[in-house]
Amino acid sequence: MGIIRTFLAISVVFAHSLQHSMILVGGRNAVQLFYIISGFLISFILVEKRSYNTALKFYLNRFLRLYPTYFFVAIITLLFNLSIKSNFFELYNHIPSSAETLLIVSNIFLFGQDWVMFFAIDNGKLIFSSDFNKSDELLYLGLIVPQAWTLGVELSFYLIAPFILPHKKTTFILLFLSILIRIFLIKQGIGFKDPWTYRFFPSELSLFLIGSLAHQTLTPMLKKITEKKMLFFSNTATTFMMLFISMYPFFPITESTRSLIMFFIFTISMPFLFFFQNKNELDKKIGALSYPIYISHLFIISLVNYESINLAHLAYTLKPIAILFLTIIFSLFINTFIEKKVDNFRLNFRHTTST
């Protein structure tokens, strides 16, 4: 699963560096597959391993998993904006205090970054909007780490996970309601329009729950399989998913059909991908780069695109490769000097040993 997560993070990097091209599975698909992975992993640690004896310890652990790296990238980004005298700070001079408060609070606490996408400025007032692009000022430009809005969605899931995942009936009910919300949005004509496509937590909750149910339903069925067969199946599933993700744009079917097939295959493959990760140290190490790659890549893109840097004039095909290379180097730094040190401290909040 580790290398798959990193593949998905790289999909987002290419989505932002080549905005009009689809490389691998694209940005939206990658984000939604991350939601499924998150649901599976959180179900594993809460339901199977029972790694936390209180919800507070779970929250503290999640805080240490996300915030130190986020704060580091946010501070580096702010310093970069200050050093080049960018117009990032100008936005705050042209928006009402309510919008300024929303941005400042969400930039600090992460909560609410996803909701920024559902507001706009109209005649100097902060209003709810079904299209964040129809705004006097684009509020998302006030997010220090713009892609961190997905962490707002993740955190919403983390808040409720300790109370719903141990109860399968509750999980199924919420899954049903979340799917109904998505169907309602589609029937209203906005379900396939940004930001409703993958930023609205009540409908995206279904993906987290699908991941958690994949763990709770499929994993027990596979426990009767011998380890030798599981190794074969996990190696095969991981190789297949890597090839599927790599070849995804070239399948000659509609995007909606293609994505549905991918989500179905991915969901039923989750237990095998997870088994592969647990048995493969290299996979774990590669997977450890997925979050740093995701959270830092827009900073690297800004750095590469800065006009005073020669990389800004690279050929169209070479620039994304340069961005990816620099992002991986920067992510290795983050992983070595921040995440590994925090992880040692993070383990103190577990009352049992888990993967």
C-alpha positions as CSV (number, residue, x, y, z in Angstrom):
1,M,0.0,0.0,0.0
2,G,2.9,2.3,0.6
3,I,4.1,2.6,-3.0
4,I,0.4,2.9,-4.1
5,R,0.0,5.9,-1.7
6,T,3.1,7.5,-3.1
7,F,1.9,6.9,-6.7
8,L,-1.4,8.7,-5.8
9,A,0.6,11.6,-4.3
10,I,2.6,11.8,-7.5
11,S,-0.7,11.9,-9.4
12,V,-1.6,15.1,-7.5
13,V,1.8,16.6,-8.2
14,F,1.3,16.1,-12.0
15,A,-2.3,17.3,-11.8
16,H,-1.1,20.6,-10.4
17,S,2.1,20.9,-12.6
18,L,0.3,19.8,-15.8
19,Q,-3.1,21.3,-15.3
20,H,-4.6,20.3,-18.6
21,S,-3.2,16.8,-18.8
22,M,-4.1,13.6,-16.9
23,I,-1.0,11.7,-15.7
24,L,-1.7,8.5,-13.7
25,V,-5.2,8.8,-12.1
26,G,-5.4,12.5,-11.9
27,G,-5.9,14.7,-8.8
28,R,-9.5,14.1,-7.9
29,N,-9.3,10.4,-8.2
30,A,-6.1,10.3,-6.2
31,V,-7.7,12.4,-3.3
32,Q,-10.8,10.2,-3.2
33,L,-8.7,7.0,-3.2
34,F,-6.7,8.5,-0.2
35,Y,-10.1,8.8,1.6
36,I,-10.7,5.1,1.1
37,I,-7.2,4.2,2.3
38,S,-7.7,6.4,5.3
39,G,-11.0,4.7,6.2
40,F,-9.3,1.3,5.9
41,L,-6.2,2.2,8.1
42,I,-8.2,4.0,10.8
43,S,-10.6,1.1,11.0
44,F,-7.6,-1.2,11.4
45,I,-6.1,0.8,14.3
46,L,-9.4,1.5,16.1
47,V,-11.3,-1.8,15.5
48,E,-8.8,-4.6,15.0
49,K,-5.7,-3.4,16.8
50,R,-7.5,-1.2,19.3
51,S,-4.4,0.9,19.5
52,Y,-5.9,3.7,21.6
53,N,-7.8,3.2,24.8
54,T,-9.3,6.7,24.7
55,A,-10.5,9.0,21.9
56,L,-8.1,11.7,23.2
57,K,-5.1,9.5,22.6
58,F,-6.3,8.9,19.0
59,Y,-6.7,12.6,18.4
60,L,-3.3,13.4,19.8
61,N,-1.8,10.8,17.6
62,R,-3.5,12.1,14.5
63,F,-2.4,15.6,15.5
64,L,1.2,14.5,15.6
65,R,0.8,12.7,12.3
66,L,-0.5,15.7,10.4
67,Y,0.4,19.0,12.0
68,P,4.2,19.1,12.4
69,T,4.8,18.5,8.7
70,Y,2.0,20.9,7.8
71,F,3.3,23.7,10.0
72,F,6.8,23.2,8.7
73,V,5.6,23.5,5.1
74,A,3.3,26.4,5.9
75,I,6.1,28.4,7.6
76,I,8.5,27.8,4.7
77,T,5.8,28.9,2.3
78,L,5.1,32.1,4.3
79,L,8.8,32.9,4.4
80,F,9.1,32.4,0.7
81,N,6.2,34.6,0.0
82,L,7.7,37.3,2.2
83,S,11.1,37.0,0.6
84,I,9.8,37.5,-2.9
85,K,7.2,40.1,-1.8
86,S,4.4,38.1,-3.4
87,N,0.8,39.4,-3.4
88,F,-0.4,36.6,-1.2
89,F,-0.9,39.0,1.7
90,E,-2.7,41.6,-0.4
91,L,-5.9,39.4,-0.5
92,Y,-6.3,40.0,3.3
93,N,-6.6,43.7,2.6
94,H,-9.5,43.3,0.3
95,I,-11.8,40.9,2.2
96,P,-14.2,41.4,5.1
97,S,-13.1,40.6,8.6
98,S,-15.3,37.5,8.6
99,A,-13.5,36.0,5.6
100,E,-10.1,37.0,7.1
101,T,-11.0,35.2,10.3
102,L,-12.1,32.1,8.4
103,L,-8.8,32.0,6.5
104,I,-6.6,32.7,9.5
105,V,-8.3,30.1,11.7
106,S,-8.3,27.4,9.0
107,N,-4.7,28.1,8.1
108,I,-3.7,27.6,11.8
109,F,-6.0,24.7,12.8
110,L,-6.6,23.0,9.4
111,F,-10.3,22.6,10.3
112,G,-12.4,24.6,7.9
113,Q,-10.0,24.7,5.0
114,D,-12.4,22.5,3.0
115,W,-15.3,24.8,3.9
116,V,-13.4,27.8,2.4
117,M,-14.3,26.3,-0.9
118,F,-18.0,26.8,-0.2
119,F,-17.7,30.6,0.5
120,A,-17.3,33.6,-1.7
121,I,-17.1,37.4,-1.4
122,D,-20.1,39.3,-2.8
123,N,-20.2,43.1,-2.5
124,G,-17.8,43.0,0.5
125,K,-19.7,40.3,2.3
126,L,-18.8,36.7,3.0
127,I,-21.5,34.5,1.6
128,F,-22.2,30.8,1.1
129,S,-21.6,29.9,-2.6
130,S,-22.0,26.8,-4.7
131,D,-19.1,28.0,-6.9
132,F,-16.0,29.4,-5.2
133,N,-14.8,30.9,-8.5
134,K,-17.8,33.3,-8.6
135,S,-16.3,35.6,-6.0
136,D,-15.0,39.2,-5.9
137,E,-11.9,37.7,-4.3
138,L,-10.9,34.0,-4.6
139,L,-10.7,33.0,-1.0
140,Y,-8.7,29.8,-1.6
141,L,-5.8,32.0,-2.6
142,G,-5.5,32.9,1.1
143,L,-4.7,29.4,2.1
144,I,-1.0,29.1,2.8
145,V,-0.9,25.4,1.8
146,P,-3.9,25.3,-0.6
147,Q,-4.0,21.5,-1.0
148,A,-4.3,21.1,2.7
149,W,-8.1,21.5,2.4
150,T,-8.2,17.7,2.0
151,L,-6.8,17.5,5.6
152,G,-9.9,19.4,6.7
153,V,-12.0,16.6,5.2
154,E,-9.7,14.0,6.9
155,L,-10.0,15.7,10.3
156,S,-13.8,15.7,10.1
157,F,-13.6,11.9,9.6
158,Y,-11.1,11.5,12.5
159,L,-13.5,13.4,14.8
160,I,-16.3,10.9,14.4
161,A,-14.2,7.7,13.6
162,P,-13.7,6.5,17.3
163,F,-17.5,6.6,17.9
164,I,-18.8,5.0,14.7
165,L,-16.3,2.6,13.3
166,P,-16.5,0.1,16.2
167,H,-20.3,-0.1,15.4
168,K,-20.8,-1.7,12.0
169,K,-24.6,-1.0,12.0
170,T,-23.9,2.7,12.6
171,T,-21.3,2.6,9.9
172,F,-23.7,1.1,7.4
173,I,-26.4,3.7,8.2
174,L,-24.0,6.6,7.7
175,L,-22.8,5.1,4.5
176,F,-26.3,4.8,3.2
177,L,-27.1,8.5,4.2
178,S,-23.8,9.7,2.7
179,I,-24.6,8.0,-0.6
180,L,-28.1,9.5,-0.5
181,I,-26.6,13.0,-0.1
182,R,-24.4,12.4,-3.1
183,I,-27.3,11.2,-5.2
184,F,-29.3,14.3,-4.1
185,L,-26.5,16.6,-5.1
186,I,-26.2,14.9,-8.5
187,K,-30.0,15.3,-9.1
188,Q,-29.7,18.9,-8.1
189,G,-27.2,19.3,-10.9
190,I,-24.2,20.2,-8.8
191,G,-22.9,16.8,-7.8
192,F,-20.4,16.7,-10.7
193,K,-19.3,20.3,-10.2
194,D,-16.5,21.6,-8.1
195,P,-16.5,22.0,-5.1
196,W,-19.3,19.4,-4.7
197,T,-17.3,16.7,-6.5
198,Y,-14.9,15.8,-3.8
199,R,-14.7,18.6,-1.2
200,F,-18.1,18.2,0.6
201,F,-17.5,16.0,3.7
202,P,-21.1,14.7,4.1
203,S,-20.9,13.0,0.7
204,E,-17.2,12.1,0.8
205,L,-17.8,10.4,4.1
206,S,-19.1,7.4,2.1
207,L,-15.6,6.8,0.7
208,F,-14.0,6.7,4.2
209,L,-16.7,4.3,5.3
210,I,-16.3,2.1,2.2
211,G,-12.6,1.8,3.2
212,S,-13.4,1.0,6.8
213,L,-16.0,-1.7,5.7
214,A,-13.4,-3.1,3.3
215,H,-11.3,-3.7,6.3
216,Q,-14.0,-5.0,8.6
217,T,-15.7,-7.2,6.0
218,L,-13.0,-8.4,3.6
219,T,-10.0,-8.8,5.9
220,P,-11.6,-11.5,8.1
221,M,-12.6,-13.5,5.0
222,L,-8.9,-13.7,4.1
223,K,-7.5,-14.9,7.4
224,K,-8.1,-18.5,6.4
225,I,-5.7,-18.1,3.5
226,T,-2.1,-19.4,4.1
227,E,0.6,-16.8,4.4
228,K,2.3,-18.2,1.3
229,K,-0.8,-17.6,-0.8
230,M,-1.4,-14.2,0.8
231,L,2.1,-13.2,-0.2
232,F,1.4,-14.3,-3.8
233,F,-2.0,-12.5,-3.9
234,S,-0.6,-9.3,-2.2
235,N,2.4,-9.2,-4.6
236,T,0.0,-9.7,-7.5
237,A,-2.5,-7.1,-6.3
238,T,0.1,-4.5,-5.7
239,T,1.8,-5.0,-9.1
240,F,-1.6,-4.9,-10.8
241,M,-2.7,-1.7,-9.1
242,M,0.7,0.0,-10.0
243,L,0.1,-1.0,-13.6
244,F,-3.5,0.0,-13.5
245,I,-2.7,3.5,-12.1
246,S,0.1,3.9,-14.6
247,M,-2.1,3.0,-17.6
248,Y,-5.3,4.6,-16.3
249,P,-5.5,7.5,-18.8
250,F,-5.1,5.2,-21.7
251,F,-8.2,2.9,-21.2
252,P,-10.6,3.6,-24.1
253,I,-13.7,4.1,-22.0
254,T,-15.5,7.1,-20.5
255,E,-13.9,8.7,-17.4
256,S,-17.0,8.0,-15.2
257,T,-16.9,4.2,-16.2
258,R,-13.1,4.1,-15.8
259,S,-13.2,5.7,-12.4
260,L,-16.0,3.4,-11.1
261,I,-14.0,0.3,-12.2
262,M,-10.9,1.6,-10.5
263,F,-12.7,2.4,-7.2
264,F,-14.2,-1.1,-7.2
265,I,-10.9,-2.9,-7.9
266,F,-9.1,-0.7,-5.5
267,T,-11.5,-1.4,-2.7
268,I,-11.5,-5.1,-3.0
269,S,-7.7,-5.1,-3.3
270,M,-7.2,-3.1,0.0
271,P,-6.5,-6.1,2.3
272,F,-3.9,-7.4,-0.1
273,L,-2.2,-4.0,-0.5
274,F,-2.1,-3.7,3.2
275,F,-0.6,-7.1,3.7
276,F,2.1,-6.3,1.1
277,Q,2.9,-3.1,3.1
278,N,3.2,-5.0,6.4
279,K,5.6,-7.6,4.8
280,N,7.7,-5.2,2.8
281,E,10.0,-2.7,4.5
282,L,10.8,-0.9,1.2
283,D,7.1,-0.4,0.6
284,K,6.8,1.2,4.0
285,K,9.7,3.5,3.4
286,I,8.3,4.6,0.0
287,G,4.9,5.1,1.5
288,A,6.3,7.3,4.2
289,L,7.0,9.9,1.5
290,S,3.4,10.1,0.3
291,Y,2.3,12.7,2.8
292,P,5.4,15.0,2.5
293,I,5.1,14.8,-1.3
294,Y,1.5,15.8,-1.1
295,I,1.7,18.6,1.4
296,S,4.9,20.2,0.0
297,H,4.5,19.9,-3.8
298,L,2.7,23.3,-4.4
299,F,5.5,25.1,-2.5
300,I,8.0,23.4,-4.9
301,I,5.8,24.4,-7.9
302,S,5.9,28.0,-6.7
303,L,9.6,27.8,-6.3
304,V,10.2,26.4,-9.7
305,N,7.8,28.9,-11.3
306,Y,9.4,31.9,-9.7
307,E,10.6,34.1,-12.5
308,S,14.0,34.7,-11.0
309,I,14.8,31.0,-11.0
310,N,16.1,29.4,-14.2
311,L,13.8,26.4,-13.8
312,A,10.8,28.6,-14.6
313,H,12.0,28.5,-18.2
314,L,12.2,24.8,-18.6
315,A,10.5,23.1,-21.4
316,Y,6.8,22.1,-20.8
317,T,7.6,18.4,-20.6
318,L,10.7,18.9,-18.4
319,K,9.2,21.2,-15.8
320,P,6.9,18.6,-14.2
321,I,9.8,16.1,-14.0
322,A,12.0,18.8,-12.3
323,I,9.1,19.6,-9.9
324,L,8.6,15.9,-9.0
325,F,12.4,15.4,-8.5
326,L,12.7,18.4,-6.2
327,T,9.5,17.5,-4.3
328,I,10.9,14.0,-3.6
329,I,14.2,15.4,-2.4
330,F,12.4,17.9,-0.1
331,S,10.1,15.1,1.1
332,L,13.1,13.0,2.0
333,F,14.3,15.9,4.1
334,I,11.0,16.3,5.8
335,N,10.7,12.6,6.5
336,T,14.2,12.3,7.9
337,F,14.3,15.4,10.1
338,I,10.7,15.9,11.1
339,E,8.4,12.8,10.6
340,K,10.8,10.1,11.9
341,K,11.5,12.1,15.0
342,V,7.8,12.9,15.6
343,D,6.9,9.2,15.0
344,N,9.0,8.1,17.9
345,F,7.2,10.4,20.2
346,R,3.8,9.6,18.6
347,L,4.1,5.9,19.6
348,N,3.8,6.9,23.2
349,F,0.1,7.6,22.7
350,R,-0.6,3.9,21.9
351,H,-1.5,1.4,24.5
352,T,-0.7,-1.5,22.2
353,T,1.8,-2.1,19.5
354,S,0.3,-1.7,16.0
355,T,1.5,-1.2,12.4
